[in-house]
């Protein structure tokens, strides 16, 4: 059976509330399919978000969740001040009933009502954990995007499965490995050589990569970046992601305007 997820997206408005205990009691592993995709979302928590940023994120989440198929695995990881501080907010597989056979399906406890309820729990958990993380925001001195992307992609995308990667971030690197001044001023060729020399290319294995939330400065005012600086940032990340094996790279302010 196939239940359209678009009918569930109103859950982001908070119509349903589920206790965390309900999500913990579900055997999510039963819904993981060998043929399913790995969907990895990076959430940058180093920059303060205003109302426009949060709207961009919610719109992006709606698209991401709306495209998840039964058996796909969704992982949400944070980008913080250090790759070692990356939090795993969500790691679940989208509920569905695997086709078996007539008698097995007839006697199975996997029903439309069960799947609908578990999808609601998962969507509510994605919404609630994302919201809770942003509501408890503390502005950080560093933004360790390069190393986080490299280490987390190796960890979460190790299996040889189809993958799609989303990054909600302004892409402004500022870390001990690559300080912000150097990131913005040095030639991209020098920066990419540093990444390669330190073996910090992400392991994207033919994944489609979508980046959104880009184009605004990392200040409280969140003013648009100067076009010359923005173009340098976009060129650096496009090269790095493609060098890491991405099949294609989309970078924009809003995920809604990007192609699938």
C-alpha positions, -999 to 999 in steps of 0.1 A, spaced: 0 0 0 12 35 -7 1 65 14 11 99 0 32 118 25 20 151 12 -12 146 31 9 144 63 29 176 59 4 197 79 19 180 109 47 206 107 20 231 119 18 212 152 -17 197 148 -5 164 164 17 159 194 34 126 202 53 118 234 90 109 228 83 76 244 61 66 215 89 71 190 113 52 212 89 22 214 87 17 177 110 -8 160 123 15 133 148 -10 120 120 -31 106 113 -4 81 148 -1 67 150 -14 31 181 -27 14 168 -9 -17 160 23 2 180 56 -1 201 72 26 189 108 31 214 129 51 205 164 63 232 186 78 218 214 101 242 242 108 237 254 144 266 279 145 247 309 131 217 327 147 185 322 127 159 349 122 123 344 110 133 343 74 159 316 80 135 295 100 109 297 72 135 286 47 143 256 69 107 246 74 100 249 37 130 227 30 120 201 56 86 199 40 101 191 7 126 166 21 100 147 41 75 148 12 100 131 -11 110 103 13 98 68 2 90 38 24 122 21 34 144 52 30 166 62 59 167 98 71 195 111 92 198 146 106 232 157 119 243 191 132 272 212 120 288 229 151 321 244 162 339 210 159 333 179 139 335 159 171 305 179 184 281 169 156 248 157 171 226 130 155 191 144 160 172 118 139 181 84 125 150 66 113 136 46 83 103 57 67 75 32 76 60 10 49 48 -25 45 73 -46 25 55 -67 -1 57 -104 7 31 -127 -6 -7 -131 -4 -8 -152 28 20 -133 45 4 -100 37 -30 -113 49 -16 -124 83 9 -95 87 5 -70 115 17 -43 91 -15 -24 83 -24 9 67 -34 23 101 -2 13 117 19 28 89 0 60 89 4 64 127 42 56 126 47 81 97 30 107 119 53 99 148 84 102 125 73 135 110 65 149 144 99 138 157 117 155 128 98 187 135 101 186 172 138 177 174 147 203 148 127 230 166 141 221 200 177 223 187 171 257 171 152 270 202 182 261 224 206 279 201 239 293 214 260 313 189 294 296 185 328 311 177 337 285 151 318 268 122 336 236 113 318 227 81 346 211 60 357 185 86 321 178 98 310 170 63 340 148 56 338 127 88 300 125 90 296 115 53 321 87 58 302 75 89 266 78 76 271 70 39 294 40 43 269 16 29 269 13 -9 234 27 -13 218 55 -33 221 87 -13 208 123 -12 225 149 9 210 182 21 229 210 38 211 239 56 240 263 61 254 297 50 286 278 39 309 303 57 337 282 71 355 295 102 374 268 120 409 261 134 415 240 102 404 269 80 400 302 97 373 325 83 398 352 71 417 326 51 385 310 38 373 343 24 407 357 12 429 329 0 425 315 -36 401 286 -37 428 264 -53 450 269 -22 421 260 1 411 229 -19 447 217 -19 447 220 19 415 199 21 430 172 -2 464 172 16 445 166 49 423 139 33 392 158 42 371 154 11 336 142 18 327 107 7 295 113 -13 296 83 -36 275 97 -64 250 114 -41 228 143 -52 237 172 -30 214 202 -23 225 232 -3 200 258 10 201 288 33 230 303 13 235 339 4 231 358 37 259 369 60 267 352 93 258 383 114 229 393 135 216 415 107 219 386 82 224 410 54 230 395 18 266 387 10 284 408 -16 281 391 -49 319 387 -54 322 370 -20 292 349 -26 306 337 -59 339 327 -43 321 307 -16 298 289 -41 328 281 -64 348 266 -35 319 244 -22 308 233 -57 344 221 -64 348 204 -30 315 186 -32 321 174 -68 356 163 -58 340 143 -30 320 123 -56 287 142 -58 267 134 -89 253 169 -90 253 199 -67 225 225 -63 232 256 -41 205 282 -34 188 303 -8 156 282 -9 153 245 -14 119 249 -30 134 265 -61 159 236 -67 152 208 -91 150 172 -79 
